[in-house]
Amino acid sequence: MTNYDVLIVGGGSVGCAIAYALSRYDLKVAVAEKELDVGMGTSGRNSGVVHAGFNNRPGSLMAKLCVEGNEGFEALCKMLDIPYKRTGKLIVGYDEADHQALIKLKEQGEKNGVKGLEIIDGAAIRAIEPDLPASWAMLSRNTAVFNPFLYSIHLAEASAQNGVQYYLNSPVTAVEATEEGYRVQAGDHVLTCRTLINSAGLFADKVSAMAGDPSFTIYPCRGEYYLLDKGTLKMPVYPVPRPGVGGLGVHLTVTVDGNILIGPSADYIDNHEDYSTTEPILDQLRREAMILLPTLNMRTVIGTYAGVRPKLVKKGEANFGDFVIERSPKAKHLINLIGIESPGITASMPIARMVLDILSEDTELVEKPDFVPTYRGIPPFAELSRAEQRALIEQDPDYGDVVCRCETVTRAQVKRALHNPIGATGVIAVKNRTRSTMGRCNGGYCFQRIVELLLSEGKSPQDIDLKRRGDRPLLGYVKGGQA
Ligand SMILES: Cc1cc2nc3c(=O)[nH]c(=O)nc-3n(C[C@H](O)[C@H](O)[C@H](O)COP(=O)(O)OP(=O)(O)OC[C@H]3O[C@@H](n4cnc5c(N)ncnc54)[C@H](O)[C@@H]3O)c2cc1C
């Protein structure tokens, strides 16, 4: 049995941000995550936008923490080597009613403390994005995009470098209250802790109930997306928000790597982890995207995916579900984070600071003298200058061997991803750290080469997982192999 001061359930962006914030202090901290890697839940299935904070209800935690998160996001990304671009964003409308709605949205944003908002007309829109037919827009200068996979991964790896222990592939299935805190079954491990931080996203209601507080129900609401190849869009383009729709409306987002996303839809579902995409919704996405940008080339579609919102409000209910971040009134060693839907990643660092404030009520936070706040990830070979690439190849010839052609990912990068500091496994650990398999061939070329590398390191084909434990693409050798 291993004892911790703090055990965080859930290695999403929020759990990893809390782990990183806690790793500054002299505490024994662990994260239990049910998947093979961090950031595999909602944190890896979203639009990757650093929201400015104008969409959220004034006075809400969502509004306050989003604005704070936006302000600190760029500096955090620099410190942790997370790709980030301040692109700006357009929220577009077509008639006078939309124009008035945009003026109201700007007023709401300014009430929340958002800076850099401006209403612009059709000519000014086309000076930014020539093919948009909209008549009015609100330009939000402080909206940005970032790499959502590397966000959780680098927070986790930076916190591991500062002593946080990660238990991956370790679902929390039982939580028993003890005199000093909790005894927790996490996969094959029995862990004890004084404080349990419940950051389990879509399953936070279940974890809270296991720990003695059954007050919550999460209603899953799915958002489906198209992923398109790299294009010329410069910034995300959203429609004027429609009240009663469970999200921000189907939008076009340019990712930090230049790909285009269409989505997300908003449909309540029964299964919290049903990440299917469906024909009628994909048709709807295509139709709505064509209204925003009629010249969009749907022949450049690479794939589809979906993310699920952990809503605290039922389908058809008009209530507003704010973030819940509190010491449970029913279980004193439990800190709950429930209903952390959009803008949860933008707000993740202010959320972590709020959790630290709650924890400090009964736990002394003493700074460690040797805390290292910065982190460097795997060099993004494709984005380096020729001279930088040559220097890397001289250091390690494996940088001269391209494993993924679409994204120009080298053997050296893949090897570093396989030996990551938190012990993440599966082809997904390579994909999310390097972009290999994410290009237009969908892994047709590089998947086999990643597998060869895994085999050369002593793995057997039967042990290679794709995304989840047991999600096995290979069954064994055919004739001529080793059985
Ligand atoms: C369609 C969509 C678009 C979005 N777009 C944006 C955006 O552009 N910008 C933005 O800021 N936000 C966006 N969001 C919101 C954002 O993605 C979430 O708020 C954020 O990712 C929540 O992070 P989390 O760590 O709380 O949850 P998660 O990322 O879901 O992490 C929870 C983790 O807990 C683990 N877990 C669950 N149960 C257990 C258990 N029993 N034992 C161990 N581990 C467990 C899960 O595997 C998961 O890894 C979007 C969300 C959706 C669905």
The ligand as an SDF file (V2000), in Angstrom:
LIG
                    3D

 53 58  0  0  0  0  0  0  0  0999 V2000
  -16.9010   19.1850  -27.9180 C   0  0  0  0  0  0  0  0  0  0  0  0
  -16.1070   19.9280  -26.8860 C   0  0  0  0  0  0  0  0  0  0  0  0
  -15.3800   21.0800  -27.2340 C   0  0  0  0  0  0  0  0  0  0  0  0
  -14.6550   21.7840  -26.2720 C   0  0  0  0  0  0  0  0  0  0  0  0
  -13.8820   22.8510  -26.6540 N   0  0  0  0  0  0  0  0  0  0  0  0
  -13.1330   23.4930  -25.7230 C   0  0  0  0  0  0  0  0  0  0  0  0
  -12.2740   24.5420  -26.0990 C   0  0  0  0  0  0  0  0  0  0  0  0
  -12.1190   24.8540  -27.2640 O   0  0  0  0  0  0  0  0  0  0  0  0
  -11.5900   25.1950  -25.1150 N   0  0  0  0  0  0  0  0  0  0  0  0
  -11.7180   24.8580  -23.7980 C   0  0  0  0  0  0  0  0  0  0  0  0
  -11.1080   25.5130  -22.9480 O   0  0  0  0  0  0  0  0  0  0  0  0
  -12.5170   23.8490  -23.4180 N   0  0  0  0  0  0  0  0  0  0  0  0
  -13.1950   23.1380  -24.3490 C   0  0  0  0  0  0  0  0  0  0  0  0
  -13.9780   22.0930  -23.9860 N   0  0  0  0  0  0  0  0  0  0  0  0
  -14.0500   21.7240  -22.5790 C   0  0  0  0  0  0  0  0  0  0  0  0
  -12.8100   20.9850  -22.1260 C   0  0  0  0  0  0  0  0  0  0  0  0
  -12.4110   20.0090  -23.0750 O   0  0  0  0  0  0  0  0  0  0  0  0
  -13.0780   20.3390  -20.7600 C   0  0  0  0  0  0  0  0  0  0  0  0
  -13.6400   21.2950  -19.9130 O   0  0  0  0  0  0  0  0  0  0  0  0
  -11.8200   19.8120  -20.1300 C   0  0  0  0  0  0  0  0  0  0  0  0
  -11.1230   18.9970  -21.0250 O   0  0  0  0  0  0  0  0  0  0  0  0
  -12.1630   19.0550  -18.8660 C   0  0  0  0  0  0  0  0  0  0  0  0
  -10.9810   18.4940  -18.3610 O   0  0  0  0  0  0  0  0  0  0  0  0
  -11.0580   17.4510  -17.1840 P   0  0  0  0  0  0  0  0  0  0  0  0
   -9.6590   17.1430  -16.8140 O   0  0  0  0  0  0  0  0  0  0  0  0
  -11.9750   17.9620  -16.1340 O   0  0  0  0  0  0  0  0  0  0  0  0
  -11.8180   16.2050  -17.8080 O   0  0  0  0  0  0  0  0  0  0  0  0
  -11.2360   14.9720  -18.7190 P   0  0  0  0  0  0  0  0  0  0  0  0
  -10.3240   15.4590  -19.7580 O   0  0  0  0  0  0  0  0  0  0  0  0
  -12.4210   14.2120  -19.1350 O   0  0  0  0  0  0  0  0  0  0  0  0
  -10.3950   14.1860  -17.6600 O   0  0  0  0  0  0  0  0  0  0  0  0
  -10.9670   13.3380  -16.7070 C   0  0  0  0  0  0  0  0  0  0  0  0
  -10.0920   12.1100  -16.6190 C   0  0  0  0  0  0  0  0  0  0  0  0
  -10.5570   11.2640  -15.5860 O   0  0  0  0  0  0  0  0  0  0  0  0
  -10.3690    9.9290  -15.9960 C   0  0  0  0  0  0  0  0  0  0  0  0
  -11.2630    9.1130  -15.1950 N   0  0  0  0  0  0  0  0  0  0  0  0
  -12.6090    9.0880  -15.1890 C   0  0  0  0  0  0  0  0  0  0  0  0
  -13.0660    8.2070  -14.2860 N   0  0  0  0  0  0  0  0  0  0  0  0
  -11.9790    7.6570  -13.6830 C   0  0  0  0  0  0  0  0  0  0  0  0
  -11.7850    6.6950  -12.6760 C   0  0  0  0  0  0  0  0  0  0  0  0
  -12.8260    6.0800  -12.0840 N   0  0  0  0  0  0  0  0  0  0  0  0
  -10.5150    6.3590  -12.3210 N   0  0  0  0  0  0  0  0  0  0  0  0
   -9.4460    6.9640  -12.9070 C   0  0  0  0  0  0  0  0  0  0  0  0
   -9.5840    7.8780  -13.8870 N   0  0  0  0  0  0  0  0  0  0  0  0
  -10.8190    8.2380  -14.2590 C   0  0  0  0  0  0  0  0  0  0  0  0
  -10.7130    9.9620  -17.4820 C   0  0  0  0  0  0  0  0  0  0  0  0
  -10.1670    8.8770  -18.1820 O   0  0  0  0  0  0  0  0  0  0  0  0
  -10.1240   11.3040  -17.9020 C   0  0  0  0  0  0  0  0  0  0  0  0
   -8.8150   11.1760  -18.4020 O   0  0  0  0  0  0  0  0  0  0  0  0
  -14.6870   21.3520  -24.9320 C   0  0  0  0  0  0  0  0  0  0  0  0
  -15.3890   20.1880  -24.5890 C   0  0  0  0  0  0  0  0  0  0  0  0
  -16.0720   19.4700  -25.5570 C   0  0  0  0  0  0  0  0  0  0  0  0
  -16.7680   18.1970  -25.1900 C   0  0  0  0  0  0  0  0  0  0  0  0
  1  2  1  0
  2  3  1  0
  2 52  2  0
  3  4  2  0
  4  5  1  0
  4 50  1  0
  5  6  2  0
  6  7  1  0
  6 13  1  0
  7  8  2  0
  7  9  1  0
  9 10  1  0
 10 11  2  0
 10 12  1  0
 12 13  2  0
 13 14  1  0
 14 15  1  0
 14 50  1  0
 15 16  1  0
 16 17  1  0
 16 18  1  0
 18 19  1  0
 18 20  1  0
 20 21  1  0
 20 22  1  0
 22 23  1  0
 23 24  1  0
 24 25  2  0
 24 26  1  0
 24 27  1  0
 27 28  1  0
 28 29  2  0
 28 30  1  0
 28 31  1  0
 31 32  1  0
 32 33  1  0
 33 34  1  0
 33 48  1  0
 34 35  1  0
 35 36  1  0
 35 46  1  0
 36 37  1  0
 36 45  1  0
 37 38  2  0
 38 39  1  0
 39 40  1  0
 39 45  2  0
 40 41  1  0
 40 42  2  0
 42 43  1  0
 43 44  2  0
 44 45  1  0
 46 47  1  0
 46 48  1  0
 48 49  1  0
 50 51  2  0
 51 52  1  0
 52 53  1  0
M  END
$$$$
